[in-house]
Amino acid sequence: MSTIRDYSIPAVVQTTRPDTELATFAAGCFWSVELVFQRKDGVLQTQVGYTGGSKAEPTYKEVCAGSTRHAEAVRMEYNPNDISYTTLLTAFWNKHNPTQGNRQGNDMGSQYRSAIFYHSEEQKKLAEASKNKVQEDYEQPITTEILPAGIFYPAEAYHQRYLEKGGQCASKGCGDDIRCYG
């Protein structure tokens, strides 16, 4: 018997228990970034969406047009007793090339920029320290923005868990290669 999954758009990811926290990262196309974090033990829920820009309630088409200044991002709820923010930062840095500015690979535009949106002063401190440490591995300057988390607008329902819906493994601990496609 197969499991039926509900892929409808979830409510905005928010902490649902007092022992959980939020993290928000932008590192290129949000489909593959989401799958990286879905696979992490301690990440309880993920949601893709738009943040860091100026337009309220942006659509995917508007974000891609470049006029909103929003980044494609993933917001997640996680249990810091099961996974540290530092471990999430490591996954973020390992997922993309943070020196590419407004692009990742063939995806170009400000919506694909690298950014860490912090939810606390402790996250800000850890993000800045990790950026300084990772910079040692690159000759080019890291362009990753470190900004306070603002309003997060969930992406359209068809973007949520997109690669999982396409058949890629989202199980905790899965190490399969991630294939991003449009």
C-alpha positions in Angstrom: 0.0 0.0 0.0 1.5 3.3 -1.0 1.5 6.4 1.2 -0.6 9.3 0.0 1.2 12.6 0.7 -0.4 16.0 0.9 1.5 18.3 -1.3 -0.8 21.3 -0.9 0.8 24.5 0.2 1.5 24.4 3.9 0.8 27.3 6.3 3.7 29.6 6.6 6.5 27.7 8.4 6.6 28.9 11.9 7.8 27.4 15.1 5.2 25.1 16.4 6.9 24.1 19.7 8.9 26.1 22.2 12.0 23.9 21.5 12.2 24.7 17.8 13.7 27.6 15.8 13.5 29.0 12.3 16.3 29.3 9.7 16.1 30.9 6.2 18.6 30.5 3.4 18.8 31.5 -0.3 21.3 29.6 -2.4 20.0 29.6 -6.0 16.9 27.7 -7.2 14.9 26.9 -4.1 13.9 23.5 -5.3 17.3 21.9 -4.7 18.0 24.0 -1.6 14.7 22.7 -0.1 15.6 19.1 -0.8 19.0 19.4 0.9 17.3 20.6 4.1 14.4 18.1 3.9 17.0 15.3 4.1 18.5 16.7 7.4 17.7 15.0 10.6 16.3 17.7 13.0 14.6 19.7 10.2 10.9 19.4 10.9 9.4 21.2 8.0 10.5 23.3 5.0 8.8 25.8 2.8 10.0 27.6 -0.3 9.2 31.2 -0.9 10.3 34.7 -1.5 12.0 37.1 0.9 14.4 40.0 1.1 12.6 42.2 -1.5 10.2 45.1 -1.6 7.0 43.8 -3.1 4.2 42.4 -1.0 2.7 39.1 -2.1 5.0 38.6 -5.1 4.4 35.9 -7.7 7.0 33.6 -9.2 6.7 35.5 -12.5 7.3 38.9 -10.8 10.3 37.5 -8.8 11.8 36.1 -12.0 11.3 39.4 -13.8 13.8 40.9 -11.2 11.7 43.9 -10.2 10.8 42.7 -6.7 14.4 42.2 -5.3 13.1 39.0 -3.6 15.4 35.9 -3.4 14.1 32.4 -3.8 14.6 31.1 -0.3 13.8 28.2 2.0 12.5 28.7 5.5 12.6 25.8 7.8 11.6 24.9 11.3 14.3 22.8 13.1 15.0 21.3 16.5 18.3 22.7 17.8 18.6 19.7 20.1 18.8 17.5 17.0 20.6 19.7 14.5 22.6 22.8 15.2 22.4 26.1 13.3 26.1 25.6 12.6 25.3 22.3 10.9 22.6 24.0 8.8 25.1 26.7 7.8 27.6 24.0 6.7 24.9 22.4 4.5 24.1 25.9 3.1 27.8 26.6 2.2 28.2 23.1 0.7 25.1 23.5 -1.4 26.3 26.3 -3.7 29.1 28.6 -4.8 28.7 31.7 -2.7 31.0 33.8 -4.9 28.7 33.9 -8.0 26.7 37.0 -7.0 23.2 37.0 -8.6 23.4 33.5 -10.1 24.0 29.9 -9.4 25.2 27.9 -12.4 23.0 28.6 -15.4 20.3 30.4 -13.3 20.9 34.1 -13.4 19.1 37.0 -11.7 18.9 38.6 -8.3 16.4 36.0 -7.1 19.2 33.4 -7.2 21.6 35.3 -5.0 23.2 33.8 -1.9 21.8 35.0 1.4 21.4 34.1 5.0 18.3 35.6 6.7 18.9 35.4 10.4 16.2 35.1 13.1 18.2 36.0 16.1 21.4 37.8 17.1 23.0 34.4 17.8 22.2 33.3 14.2 23.7 36.5 12.9 26.9 36.0 14.9 27.2 32.4 13.7 26.5 33.3 10.1 29.1 36.0 10.1 31.7 33.8 11.7 31.0 30.9 9.2 31.2 33.3 6.3 34.6 34.5 7.4 35.8 30.9 7.8 34.4 29.8 4.4 36.0 32.8 2.7 39.4 31.1 3.4 38.4 28.4 0.9 37.8 30.9 -2.0 40.0 33.3 -3.9 37.0 35.3 -5.0 35.1 37.3 -2.4 31.9 35.7 -1.1 28.9 37.7 -2.1 26.5 36.1 0.4 24.3 38.7 2.1 23.6 38.3 5.9 20.3 40.1 6.6 17.6 40.0 9.3 14.7 37.8 8.4 11.8 39.7 7.2 8.4 38.9 5.7 8.5 35.5 4.0 6.0 35.0 1.2 5.3 31.3 0.4 5.8 30.3 -3.2 2.9 28.9 -5.2 1.8 25.4 -4.3 3.4 23.7 -7.3 6.8 24.9 -6.1 6.5 23.2 -2.6 8.5 20.0 -2.3 8.9 20.1 -6.1 11.8 17.7 -6.5 10.3 15.3 -4.0 7.0 15.3 -6.1 9.2 14.7 -9.1 10.4 11.4 -7.6 13.6 12.4 -5.8 14.3 11.1 -2.4 13.5 13.4 0.5 14.1 10.8 3.3 16.2 11.9 6.2 19.9 11.0 5.6 19.4 10.3 1.9 22.6 11.0 0.0 21.4 10.6 -3.6 22.5 13.3 -6.0 20.1 16.1 -6.4 18.9 16.7 -10.0 17.4 20.1 -10.6 15.1 20.6 -13.5 12.4 23.1 -14.6 
